Amino acid sequence: MVSEPGRKNKSNPHHSYSRAKSLEMQHKVLQLRLAGLSYRKIARELGISLTSVARYMDKALEGLKEQIQHERERYVYMQLERLDTILSRLWPKIHDGHLGAIDRALRVLDQQARLLGLYEAPAVQVHGPIQLLWPEEEVLEE
């Protein structure tokens, strides 16, 4: 089997072994850092360079960040499903004009909007220099 140029052959046993070793080192570096060791002490303890410690730490943190993001997405999806179920059960009463059900539905919709980030202000990017202009102070006459 020939792999495409520029792509790693994931079925290569050497690649799998080196990936496993890298993950093991990431775990060790992260555990030692969590235990309070400096990068320099971790390098000495594991017999690797300071640069390798930083690289393994970066990869470990990147992996944790991805894992947290994935869990967050799962949580949001699960909560949205629950809120949809609540709305579907409220709907007949809403349709009949029950004010309490309408009020609860508005709260559910508000919670959905918050979970989806619909209330967050969009990010603003500023290009070029910024100039702050202050209004002239009025002199108060006595």
N, CA, C and O atoms as a GROMACS GRO file, in nm:
protein
  568
    1MET      N    1   0.084  -0.117   0.000
    1MET     CA    2   0.000   0.000   0.000
    1MET      C    3   0.089   0.123   0.000
    1MET      O    4   0.177   0.136   0.084
    2VAL      N    5   0.066   0.214  -0.092
    2VAL     CA    6   0.146   0.336  -0.104
    2VAL      C    7   0.064   0.452  -0.053
    2VAL      O    8  -0.052   0.470  -0.092
    3SER      N    9   0.124   0.532   0.036
    3SER     CA   10   0.050   0.647   0.088
    3SER      C   11   0.073   0.767  -0.001
    3SER      O   12   0.173   0.774  -0.074
    4GLU      N   13  -0.020   0.862   0.005
    4GLU     CA   14  -0.008   0.983  -0.075
    4GLU      C   15   0.110   1.065  -0.026
    4GLU      O   16   0.143   1.063   0.093
    5PRO      N   17   0.176   1.138  -0.119
    5PRO     CA   18   0.288   1.221  -0.076
    5PRO      C   19   0.242   1.325   0.025
    5PRO      O   20   0.136   1.385   0.010
    6GLY      N   21   0.323   1.346   0.128
    6GLY     CA   22   0.292   1.446   0.229
    6GLY      C   23   0.196   1.399   0.336
    6GLY      O   24   0.168   1.473   0.430
    7ARG      N   25   0.144   1.276   0.326
    7ARG     CA   26   0.052   1.223   0.426
    7ARG      C   27   0.119   1.108   0.498
    7ARG      O   28   0.186   1.025   0.437
    8LYS      N   29   0.102   1.104   0.629
    8LYS     CA   30   0.160   0.996   0.706
    8LYS      C   31   0.074   0.871   0.692
    8LYS      O   32  -0.049   0.879   0.690
    9ASN      N   33   0.139   0.759   0.683
    9ASN     CA   34   0.069   0.633   0.675
    9ASN      C   35   0.034   0.590   0.817
    9ASN      O   36   0.121   0.546   0.892
   10LYS      N   37  -0.094   0.604   0.855
   10LYS     CA   38  -0.134   0.578   0.992
   10LYS      C   39  -0.131   0.430   1.027
   10LYS      O   40  -0.136   0.396   1.146
   11SER      N   41  -0.122   0.342   0.930
   11SER     CA   42  -0.115   0.200   0.960
   11SER      C   43   0.029   0.156   0.983
   11SER      O   44   0.053   0.039   1.015
   12ASN      N   45   0.123   0.247   0.968
   12ASN     CA   46   0.263   0.218   0.990
   12ASN      C   47   0.286   0.191   1.139
   12ASN      O   48   0.258   0.277   1.222
   13PRO      N   49   0.337   0.072   1.176
   13PRO     CA   50   0.357   0.039   1.317
   13PRO      C   51   0.456   0.136   1.385
   13PRO      O   52   0.441   0.165   1.504
   14HIS      N   53   0.555   0.185   1.312
   14HIS     CA   54   0.651   0.278   1.370
   14HIS      C   55   0.582   0.409   1.408
   14HIS      O   56   0.608   0.466   1.513
   15HIS      N   57   0.493   0.455   1.320
   15HIS     CA   58   0.418   0.578   1.348
   15HIS      C   59   0.331   0.560   1.473
   15HIS      O   60   0.324   0.650   1.557
   16SER      N   61   0.264   0.446   1.485
   16SER     CA   62   0.179   0.419   1.601
   16SER      C   63   0.262   0.414   1.728
   16SER      O   64   0.219   0.466   1.832
   17TYR      N   65   0.380   0.354   1.721
   17TYR     CA   66   0.468   0.345   1.838
   17TYR      C   67   0.517   0.484   1.879
   17TYR      O   68   0.514   0.518   1.997
   18SER      N   69   0.561   0.564   1.782
   18SER     CA   70   0.612   0.697   1.815
   18SER      C   71   0.499   0.787   1.867
   18SER      O   72   0.522   0.871   1.953
   19ARG      N   73   0.379   0.770   1.814
   19ARG     CA   74   0.264   0.846   1.864
   19ARG      C   75   0.234   0.807   2.009
   19ARG      O   76   0.208   0.893   2.093
   20ALA      N   77   0.238   0.679   2.037
   20ALA     CA   78   0.214   0.632   2.173
   20ALA      C   79   0.320   0.684   2.269
   20ALA      O   80   0.289   0.725   2.381
   21LYS      N   81   0.446   0.684   2.225
   21LYS     CA   82   0.555   0.737   2.308
   21LYS      C   83   0.536   0.886   2.332
   21LYS      O   84   0.559   0.935   2.443
   22SER      N   85   0.494   0.959   2.230
   22SER     CA   86   0.471   1.103   2.242
   22SER      C   87   0.358   1.129   2.342
   22SER      O   88   0.371   1.218   2.427
   23LEU      N   89   0.250   1.054   2.333
   23LEU     CA   90   0.138   1.071   2.426
   23LEU      C   91   0.181   1.038   2.569
   23LEU      O   92   0.140   1.104   2.664
   24GLU      N   93   0.265   0.936   2.582
   24GLU     CA   94   0.316   0.898   2.714
   24GLU      C   95   0.402   1.011   2.773
   24GLU      O   96   0.390   1.045   2.891
   25MET      N   97   0.488   1.070   2.690
   25MET     CA   98   0.572   1.179   2.736
   25MET      C   99   0.488   1.303   2.769
   25MET      O  100   0.515   1.372   2.867
   26GLN      N  101   0.387   1.330   2.689
   26GLN     CA  102   0.298   1.443   2.718
   26GLN      C  103   0.234   1.424   2.856
   26GLN      O  104   0.226   1.518   2.935
   27HIS      N  105   0.189   1.302   2.882
   27HIS     CA  106   0.126   1.272   3.010
   27HIS      C  107   0.224   1.290   3.126
   27HIS      O  108   0.191   1.350   3.228
   28LYS      N  109   0.345   1.238   3.109
   28LYS     CA  110   0.447   1.250   3.214
   28LYS      C  111   0.481   1.396   3.241
   28LYS      O  112   0.487   1.439   3.356
   29VAL      N  113   0.503   1.472   3.134
   29VAL     CA  114   0.539   1.614   3.148
   29VAL      C  115   0.426   1.689   3.218
   29VAL      O  116   0.451   1.769   3.308
   30LEU      N  117   0.303   1.663   3.177
   30LEU     CA  118   0.189   1.731   3.237
   30LEU      C  119   0.176   1.695   3.386
   30LEU      O  120   0.151   1.783   3.469
   31GLN      N  121   0.192   1.568   3.419
   31GLN     CA  122   0.182   1.525   3.559
   31GLN      C  123   0.290   1.589   3.645
   31GLN      O  124   0.263   1.633   3.757
   32LEU      N  125   0.412   1.595   3.593
   32LEU     CA  126   0.521   1.657   3.668
   32LEU      C  127   0.498   1.807   3.685
   32LEU      O  128   0.528   1.864   3.790
   33ARG      N  129   0.445   1.870   3.581
   33ARG     CA  130   0.416   2.014   3.590
   33ARG      C  131   0.305   2.040   3.691
   33ARG      O  132   0.312   2.136   3.768
   34LEU      N  133   0.203   1.954   3.691
   34LEU     CA  134   0.095   1.967   3.788
   34LEU      C  135   0.145   1.943   3.930
   34LEU      O  136   0.088   1.995   4.026
   35ALA      N  137   0.251   1.864   3.943
   35ALA     CA  138   0.311   1.838   4.074
   35ALA      C  139   0.398   1.956   4.120
   35ALA      O  140   0.449   1.955   4.232
   36GLY      N  141   0.414   2.056   4.033
   36GLY     CA  142   0.485   2.177   4.073
   36GLY      C  143   0.628   2.188   4.023
   36GLY      O  144   0.697   2.283   4.059
   37LEU      N  145   0.674   2.094   3.942
   37LEU     CA  146   0.810   2.101   3.891
   37LEU      C  147   0.822   2.206   3.781
   37LEU      O  148   0.729   2.227   3.703
   38SER      N  149   0.936   2.272   3.776
   38SER     CA  150   0.963   2.368   3.670
   38SER      C  151   0.998   2.292   3.543
   38SER      O  152   1.026   2.172   3.547
   39TYR      N  153   0.998   2.362   3.430
   39TYR     CA  154   1.035   2.299   3.303
   39TYR      C  155   1.177   2.242   3.314
   39TYR      O  156   1.205   2.132   3.266
   40ARG      N  157   1.266   2.317   3.377
   40ARG     CA  158   1.406   2.274   3.390
   40ARG      C  159   1.415   2.143   3.470
   40ARG      O  160   1.489   2.052   3.433
   41LYS      N  161   1.340   2.135   3.581
   41LYS     CA  162   1.342   2.013   3.664
   41LYS      C  163   1.279   1.895   3.590
   41LYS      O  164   1.324   1.782   3.603
   42ILE      N  165   1.174   1.922   3.513
   42ILE     CA  166   1.110   1.816   3.435
   42ILE      C  167   1.210   1.763   3.332
   42ILE      O  168   1.220   1.642   3.312
   43ALA      N  169   1.282   1.854   3.266
   43ALA     CA  170   1.382   1.812   3.166
   43ALA      C  171   1.487   1.723   3.231
   43ALA      O  172   1.523   1.619   3.175
   44ARG      N  173   1.535   1.763   3.348
   44ARG     CA  174   1.635   1.681   3.420
   44ARG      C  175   1.577   1.547   3.459
   44ARG      O  176   1.641   1.443   3.440
   45GLU      N  177   1.456   1.547   3.513
   45GLU     CA  178   1.391   1.424   3.561
   45GLU      C  179   1.371   1.323   3.448
   45GLU      O  180   1.391   1.203   3.467
   46LEU      N  181   1.330   1.373   3.330
   46LEU     CA  182   1.300   1.282   3.219
   46LEU      C  183   1.417   1.264   3.122
   46LEU      O  184   1.410   1.181   3.032
   47GLY      N  185   1.523   1.342   3.142
   47GLY     CA  186   1.640   1.329   3.055
   47GLY      C  187   1.614   1.379   2.914
   47GLY      O  188   1.664   1.322   2.816
   48ILE      N  189   1.536   1.488   2.903
   48ILE     CA  190   1.507   1.546   2.773
   48ILE      C  191   1.542   1.694   2.776
   48ILE      O  192   1.567   1.751   2.882
   49SER      N  193   1.542   1.756   2.660
   49SER     CA  194   1.577   1.898   2.652
   49SER      C  195   1.463   1.986   2.701
   49SER      O  196   1.347   1.944   2.706
   50LEU      N  197   1.497   2.108   2.736
   50LEU     CA  198   1.398   2.207   2.777
   50LEU      C  199   1.298   2.234   2.664
   50LEU      O  200   1.179   2.252   2.689
   51THR      N  201   1.348   2.235   2.541
   51THR     CA  202   1.262   2.254   2.424
   51THR      C  203   1.162   2.141   2.411
   51THR      O  204   1.045   2.163   2.378
   52SER      N  205   1.206   2.019   2.437
   52SER     CA  206   1.115   1.903   2.430
   52SER      C  207   1.008   1.912   2.537
   52SER      O  208   0.892   1.880   2.512
   53VAL      N  209   1.046   1.957   2.657
   53VAL     CA  210   0.948   1.973   2.764
   53VAL      C  211   0.840   2.072   2.720
   53VAL      O  212   0.721   2.045   2.735
   54ALA      N  213   0.883   2.184   2.665
   54ALA     CA  214   0.787   2.287   2.620
   54ALA      C  215   0.697   2.231   2.509
   54ALA      O  216   0.577   2.257   2.508
   55ARG      N  217   0.757   2.155   2.416
   55ARG     CA  218   0.679   2.099   2.306
   55ARG      C  219   0.577   1.997   2.357
   55ARG      O  220   0.461   1.999   2.315
   56TYR      N  221   0.620   1.908   2.448
   56TYR     CA  222   0.527   1.810   2.503
   56TYR      C  223   0.417   1.878   2.584
   56TYR      O  224   0.301   1.836   2.581
   57MET      N  225   0.454   1.982   2.657
   57MET     CA  226   0.356   2.054   2.738
   57MET      C  227   0.252   2.123   2.648
   57MET      O  228   0.133   2.118   2.675
   58ASP      N  229   0.299   2.186   2.540
   58ASP     CA  230   0.208   2.251   2.445
   58ASP      C  231   0.111   2.151   2.385
   58ASP      O  232  -0.009   2.178   2.375
   59LYS      N  233   0.162   2.034   2.345
   59LYS     CA  234   0.077   1.932   2.285
   59LYS      C  235  -0.024   1.878   2.387
   59LYS      O  236  -0.140   1.854   2.353
   60ALA      N  237   0.021   1.859   2.511
   60ALA     CA  238  -0.068   1.809   2.616
   60ALA      C  239  -0.180   1.909   2.643
   60ALA      O  240  -0.296   1.870   2.654
   61LEU      N  241  -0.145   2.037   2.653
   61LEU     CA  242  -0.246   2.139   2.678
   61LEU      C  243  -0.341   2.154   2.561
   61LEU      O  244  -0.461   2.178   2.579
   62GLU      N  245  -0.288   2.141   2.440
   62GLU     CA  246  -0.373   2.147   2.320
   62GLU      C  247  -0.474   2.033   2.321
   62GLU      O  248  -0.592   2.053   2.290
   63GLY      N  249  -0.427   1.914   2.358
   63GLY     CA  250  -0.517   1.799   2.368
   63GLY      C  251  -0.625   1.818   2.473
   63GLY      O  252  -0.741   1.783   2.451
   64LEU      N  253  -0.586   1.875   2.588
   64LEU     CA  254  -0.684   1.902   2.693
   64LEU      C  255  -0.786   2.005   2.648
   64LEU      O  256  -0.906   1.993   2.676
   65LYS      N  257  -0.738   2.106   2.578
   65LYS     CA  258  -0.828   2.212   2.528
   65LYS      C  259  -0.931   2.152   2.432
   65LYS      O  260  -1.049   2.186   2.439
   66GLU      N  261  -0.886   2.064   2.342
   66GLU     CA  262  -0.977   1.999   2.248
   66GLU      C  263  -1.078   1.912   2.322
   66GLU      O  264  -1.196   1.909   2.287
   67GLN      N  265  -1.031   1.841   2.424
   67GLN     CA  266  -1.119   1.754   2.502
   67GLN      C  267  -1.225   1.836   2.576
   67GLN      O  268  -1.342   1.798   2.579
   68ILE      N  269  -1.184   1.947   2.635
   68ILE     CA  270  -1.277   2.033   2.706
   68ILE      C  271  -1.379   2.092   2.610
   68ILE      O  272  -1.498   2.097   2.641
   69GLN      N  273  -1.334   2.136   2.493
   69GLN     CA  274  -1.425   2.191   2.393
   69GLN      C  275  -1.528   2.087   2.348
   69GLN      O  276  -1.646   2.117   2.332
   70HIS      N  277  -1.481   1.965   2.328
   70HIS     CA  278  -1.571   1.856   2.287
   70HIS      C  279  -1.675   1.831   2.396
   70HIS      O  280  -1.794   1.816   2.366
   71GLU      N  281  -1.632   1.825   2.522
   71GLU     CA  282  -1.725   1.803   2.633
   71GLU      C  283  -1.824   1.918   2.645
   71GLU      O  284  -1.942   1.896   2.675
   72ARG      N  285  -1.777   2.040   2.624
   72ARG     CA  286  -1.865   2.156   2.629
   72ARG      C  287  -1.973   2.146   2.522
   72ARG      O  288  -2.090   2.173   2.549
   73GLU      N  289  -1.934   2.108   2.401
   73GLU     CA  290  -2.030   2.095   2.291
   73GLU      C  291  -2.134   1.987   2.323
   73GLU      O  292  -2.252   2.004   2.293
   74ARG      N  293  -2.089   1.876   2.382
   74ARG     CA  294  -2.182   1.769   2.420
   74ARG      C  295  -2.280   1.818   2.525
   74ARG      O  296  -2.400   1.789   2.518
   75TYR      N  297  -2.230   1.894   2.623
   75TYR     CA  298  -2.315   1.947   2.729
   75TYR      C  299  -2.420   2.042   2.671
   75TYR      O  300  -2.538   2.033   2.705
   76VAL      N  301  -2.378   2.133   2.585
   76VAL     CA  302  -2.470   2.230   2.524
   76VAL      C  303  -2.577   2.156   2.444
   76VAL      O  304  -2.695   2.189   2.453
   77TYR      N  305  -2.536   2.058   2.366
   77TYR     CA  306  -2.633   1.980   2.286
   77TYR      C  307  -2.734   1.911   2.378
   77TYR      O  308  -2.854   1.914   2.351
   78MET      N  309  -2.686   1.850   2.487
   78MET     CA  310  -2.773   1.780   2.580
   78MET      C  311  -2.872   1.878   2.645
   78MET      O  312  -2.990   1.847   2.658
   79GLN      N  313  -2.824   1.994   2.685
   79GLN     CA  314  -2.911   2.094   2.746
   79GLN      C  315  -3.015   2.145   2.646
   79GLN      O  316  -3.131   2.165   2.682
   80LEU      N  317  -2.974   2.166   2.522
   80LEU     CA  318  -3.069   2.211   2.420
   80LEU      C  319  -3.177   2.106   2.395
   80LEU      O  320  -3.294   2.141   2.375
   81GLU      N  321  -3.140   1.981   2.397
   81GLU     CA  322  -3.237   1.873   2.382
   81GLU      C  323  -3.337   1.875   2.497
   81GLU      O  324  -3.458   1.860   2.476
   82ARG      N  325  -3.287   1.894   2.618
   82ARG     CA  326  -3.376   1.900   2.735
   82ARG      C  327  -3.472   2.019   2.724
   82ARG      O  328  -3.592   2.005   2.751
   83LEU      N  329  -3.420   2.133   2.685
   83LEU     CA  330  -3.504   2.252   2.672
   83LEU      C  331  -3.609   2.234   2.562
   83LEU      O  332  -3.723   2.280   2.576
   84ASP      N  333  -3.572   2.167   2.454
   84ASP     CA  334  -3.669   2.137   2.348
   84ASP      C  335  -3.782   2.048   2.401
   84ASP      O  336  -3.899   2.067   2.368
   85THR      N  337  -3.746   1.950   2.485
   85THR     CA  338  -3.847   1.862   2.544
   85THR      C  339  -3.943   1.942   2.633
   85THR      O  340  -4.064   1.922   2.629
   86ILE      N  341  -3.887   2.031   2.713
   86ILE     CA  342  -3.970   2.116   2.798
   86ILE      C  343  -4.066   2.200   2.714
   86ILE      O  344  -4.185   2.209   2.744
   87LEU      N  345  -4.012   2.262   2.608
   87LEU     CA  346  -4.098   2.344   2.520
   87LEU      C  347  -4.210   2.261   2.457
   87LEU      O  348  -4.324   2.306   2.447
   88SER      N  349  -4.176   2.141   2.414
   88SER     CA  350  -4.279   2.058   2.348
   88SER      C  351  -4.390   2.021   2.446
   88SER      O  352  -4.506   2.007   2.406
   89ARG      N  353  -4.356   2.006   2.573
   89ARG     CA  354  -4.459   1.973   2.672
   89ARG      C  355  -4.540   2.097   2.711
   89ARG      O  356  -4.656   2.086   2.751
   90LEU      N  357  -4.480   2.213   2.700
   90LEU     CA  358  -4.552   2.337   2.731
   90LEU      C  359  -4.642   2.382   2.616
   90LEU      O  360  -4.739   2.455   2.637
   91TRP      N  361  -4.610   2.337   2.494
   91TRP     CA  362  -4.676   2.390   2.376
   91TRP      C  363  -4.829   2.382   2.378
   91TRP      O  364  -4.894   2.480   2.343
   92PRO      N  365  -4.889   2.270   2.417
   92PRO     CA  366  -5.036   2.267   2.419
   92PRO      C  367  -5.097   2.375   2.510
   92PRO      O  368  -5.198   2.436   2.475
   93LYS      N  369  -5.035   2.398   2.626
   93LYS     CA  370  -5.086   2.501   2.716
   93LYS      C  371  -5.062   2.641   2.659
   93LYS      O  372  -5.145   2.731   2.675
   94ILE      N  373  -4.948   2.658   2.591
   94ILE     CA  374  -4.920   2.787   2.527
   94ILE      C  375  -5.026   2.814   2.421
   94ILE      O  376  -5.079   2.925   2.411
   95HIS      N  377  -5.056   2.711   2.343
   95HIS     CA  378  -5.155   2.724   2.236
   95HIS      C  379  -5.293   2.761   2.292
   95HIS      O  380  -5.371   2.831   2.227
   96ASP      N  381  -5.324   2.712   2.414
   96ASP     CA  382  -5.452   2.743   2.478
   96ASP      C  383  -5.450   2.879   2.547
   96ASP      O  384  -5.551   2.922   2.602
   97GLY      N  385  -5.334   2.947   2.545
   97GLY     CA  386  -5.326   3.081   2.601
   97GLY      C  387  -5.294   3.086   2.750
   97GLY      O  388  -5.315   3.190   2.813
   98HIS      N  389  -5.244   2.978   2.807
   98HIS     CA  390  -5.211   2.974   2.950
   98HIS      C  391  -5.089   3.064   2.975
   98HIS      O  392  -4.979   3.035   2.929
   99LEU      N  393  -5.112   3.173   3.050
   99LEU     CA  394  -5.006   3.273   3.069
   99LEU      C  395  -4.884   3.218   3.144
   99LEU      O  396  -4.771   3.256   3.114
  100GLY      N  397  -4.906   3.129   3.240
  100GLY     CA  398  -4.794   3.069   3.312
  100GLY      C  399  -4.705   2.987   3.220
  100GLY      O  400  -4.582   2.991   3.231
  101ALA      N  401  -4.767   2.914   3.128
  101ALA     CA  402  -4.690   2.834   3.032
  101ALA      C  403  -4.614   2.923   2.936
  101ALA      O  404  -4.501   2.894   2.898
  102ILE      N  405  -4.679   3.033   2.896
  102ILE     CA  406  -4.611   3.128   2.806
  102ILE      C  407  -4.490   3.188   2.875
  102ILE      O  408  -4.383   3.201   2.815
  103ASP      N  409  -4.506   3.225   3.003
  103ASP     CA  410  -4.394   3.281   3.079
  103ASP      C  411  -4.280   3.181   3.091
  103ASP      O  412  -4.163   3.216   3.074
  104ARG      N  413  -4.313   3.056   3.121
  104ARG     CA  414  -4.209   2.953   3.133
  104ARG      C  415  -4.140   2.929   2.999
  104ARG      O  416  -4.019   2.910   2.993
  105ALA      N  417  -4.218   2.930   2.892
  105ALA     CA  418  -4.160   2.910   2.759
  105ALA      C  419  -4.063   3.022   2.725
  105ALA      O  420  -3.958   2.998   2.666
  106LEU      N  421  -4.097   3.144   2.763
  106LEU     CA  422  -4.005   3.256   2.739
  106LEU      C  423  -3.874   3.237   2.816
  106LEU      O  424  -3.766   3.271   2.766
  107ARG      N  425  -3.883   3.184   2.935
  107ARG     CA  426  -3.760   3.154   3.012
  107ARG      C  427  -3.678   3.045   2.945
  107ARG      O  428  -3.555   3.053   2.939
  108VAL      N  429  -3.745   2.944   2.895
  108VAL     CA  430  -3.675   2.836   2.824
  108VAL      C  431  -3.607   2.890   2.700
  108VAL      O  432  -3.492   2.858   2.672
  109LEU      N  433  -3.679   2.972   2.624
  109LEU     CA  434  -3.620   3.032   2.503
  109LEU      C  435  -3.501   3.121   2.538
  109LEU      O  436  -3.403   3.125   2.464
  110ASP      N  437  -3.510   3.192   2.650
  110ASP     CA  438  -3.399   3.275   2.695
  110ASP      C  439  -3.278   3.188   2.726
  110ASP      O  440  -3.165   3.221   2.690
  111GLN      N  441  -3.302   3.077   2.794
  111GLN     CA  442  -3.192   2.986   2.827
  111GLN      C  443  -3.130   2.927   2.701
  111GLN      O  444  -3.008   2.914   2.692
  112GLN      N  445  -3.211   2.893   2.603
  112GLN     CA  446  -3.158   2.843   2.476
  112GLN      C  447  -3.070   2.947   2.409
  112GLN      O  448  -2.961   2.916   2.361
  113ALA      N  449  -3.117   3.071   2.407
  113ALA     CA  450  -3.039   3.179   2.344
  113ALA      C  451  -2.906   3.197   2.414
  113ALA      O  452  -2.803   3.219   2.350
  114ARG      N  453  -2.906   3.187   2.547
  114ARG     CA  454  -2.781   3.200   2.622
  114ARG      C  455  -2.684   3.085   2.589
  114ARG      O  456  -2.565   3.108   2.568
  115LEU      N  457  -2.737   2.964   2.584
  115LEU     CA  458  -2.652   2.848   2.551
  115LEU      C  459  -2.591   2.861   2.412
  115LEU      O  460  -2.478   2.819   2.388
  116LEU      N  461  -2.667   2.919   2.321
  116LEU     CA  462  -2.620   2.935   2.184
  116LEU      C  463  -2.534   3.060   2.164
  116LEU      O  464  -2.479   3.082   2.056
  117GLY      N  465  -2.523   3.141   2.270
  117GLY     CA  466  -2.441   3.262   2.262
  117GLY      C  467  -2.503   3.373   2.181
  117GLY      O  468  -2.432   3.458   2.127
  118LEU      N  469  -2.634   3.374   2.172
  118LEU     CA  470  -2.701   3.474   2.089
  118LEU      C  471  -2.699   3.613   2.150
  118LEU      O  472  -2.721   3.712   2.080
  119TYR      N  473  -2.673   3.623   2.280
  119TYR     CA  474  -2.670   3.753   2.346
  119TYR      C  475  -2.530   3.814   2.350
  119TYR      O  476  -2.514   3.930   2.388
  120GLU      N  477  -2.431   3.738   2.310
  120GLU     CA  478  -2.293   3.788   2.314
  120GLU      C  479  -2.271   3.892   2.205
  120GLU      O  480  -2.318   3.878   2.092
  121ALA      N  481  -2.198   3.996   2.242
  121ALA     CA  482  -2.166   4.099   2.143
  121ALA      C  483  -2.065   4.042   2.044
  121ALA      O  484  -1.975   3.968   2.083
  122PRO      N  485  -2.080   4.074   1.916
  122PRO     CA  486  -1.983   4.024   1.818
  122PRO      C  487  -1.845   4.085   1.842
  122PRO      O  488  -1.833   4.198   1.889
  123ALA      N  489  -1.743   4.009   1.810
  123ALA     CA  490  -1.606   4.058   1.825
  123ALA      C  491  -1.581   4.171   1.725
  123ALA      O  492  -1.624   4.165   1.610
  124VAL      N  493  -1.512   4.271   1.772
  124VAL     CA  494  -1.479   4.386   1.687
  124VAL      C  495  -1.329   4.386   1.663
  124VAL      O  496  -1.250   4.379   1.757
  125GLN      N  497  -1.291   4.396   1.538
  125GLN     CA  498  -1.149   4.403   1.504
  125GLN      C  499  -1.118   4.546   1.462
  125GLN      O  500  -1.188   4.605   1.379
  126VAL      N  501  -1.012   4.600   1.520
  126VAL     CA  502  -0.972   4.736   1.488
  126VAL      C  503  -0.842   4.730   1.409
  126VAL      O  504  -0.747   4.663   1.449
  127HIS      N  505  -0.840   4.800   1.296
  127HIS     CA  506  -0.720   4.804   1.213
  127HIS      C  507  -0.672   4.949   1.208
  127HIS      O  508  -0.751   5.041   1.192
  128GLY      N  509  -0.543   4.967   1.221
  128GLY     CA  510  -0.487   5.102   1.213
  128GLY      C  511  -0.482   5.168   1.349
  128GLY      O  512  -0.517   5.108   1.450
  129PRO      N  513  -0.438   5.292   1.351
  129PRO     CA  514  -0.424   5.363   1.479
  129PRO      C  515  -0.560   5.400   1.538
  129PRO      O  516  -0.658   5.419   1.467
  130ILE      N  517  -0.561   5.411   1.670
  130ILE     CA  518  -0.682   5.449   1.741
  130ILE      C  519  -0.662   5.588   1.798
  130ILE      O  520  -0.558   5.618   1.858
  131GLN      N  521  -0.760   5.674   1.779
  131GLN     CA  522  -0.751   5.809   1.832
  131GLN      C  523  -0.871   5.831   1.924
  131GLN      O  524  -0.986   5.816   1.883
  132LEU      N  525  -0.842   5.866   2.050
  132LEU     CA  526  -0.948   5.892   2.145
  132LEU      C  527  -0.980   6.040   2.145
  132LEU      O  528  -0.890   6.124   2.157
  133LEU      N  529  -1.106   6.072   2.133
  133LEU     CA  530  -1.150   6.212   2.132
  133LEU      C  531  -1.232   6.237   2.258
  133LEU      O  532  -1.329   6.166   2.285
  134TRP      N  533  -1.194   6.336   2.332
  134TRP     CA  534  -1.266   6.373   2.453
  134TRP      C  535  -1.340   6.503   2.428
  134TRP      O  536  -1.286   6.595   2.366
  135PRO      N  537  -1.464   6.513   2.475
  135PRO     CA  538  -1.537   6.638   2.457
  135PRO      C  539  -1.475   6.748   2.541
  135PRO      O  540  -1.418   6.724   2.647
  136GLU      N  541  -1.486   6.869   2.491
  136GLU     CA  542  -1.434   6.984   2.565
  136GLU      C  543  -1.510   6.996   2.697
  136GLU      O  544  -1.632   6.980   2.700
  137GLU      N  545  -1.438   7.024   2.803
  137GLU     CA  546  -1.504   7.043   2.932
  137GLU      C  547  -1.564   7.184   2.935
  137GLU      O  548  -1.500   7.282   2.896
  138GLU      N  549  -1.686   7.190   2.980
  138GLU     CA  550  -1.751   7.321   2.992
  138GLU      C  551  -1.710   7.384   3.124
  138GLU      O  552  -1.707   7.318   3.228
  139VAL      N  553  -1.679   7.508   3.118
  139VAL     CA  554  -1.644   7.579   3.239
  139VAL      C  555  -1.773   7.625   3.304
  139VAL      O  556  -1.854   7.696   3.243
  140LEU      N  557  -1.791   7.584   3.428
  140LEU     CA  558  -1.912   7.622   3.500
  140LEU      C  559  -1.895   7.759   3.563
  140LEU      O  560  -1.798   7.785   3.634
  141GLU      N  561  -1.987   7.844   3.534
  141GLU     CA  562  -1.984   7.978   3.592
  141GLU      C  563  -2.066   7.977   3.720
  141GLU      O  564  -2.172   7.916   3.728
  142GLU      N  565  -2.013   8.046   3.819
  142GLU     CA  566  -2.086   8.054   3.945
  142GLU      C  567  -2.176   8.174   3.947
  142GLU      O  568  -2.246   8.197   4.046
   0.00000   0.00000   0.00000
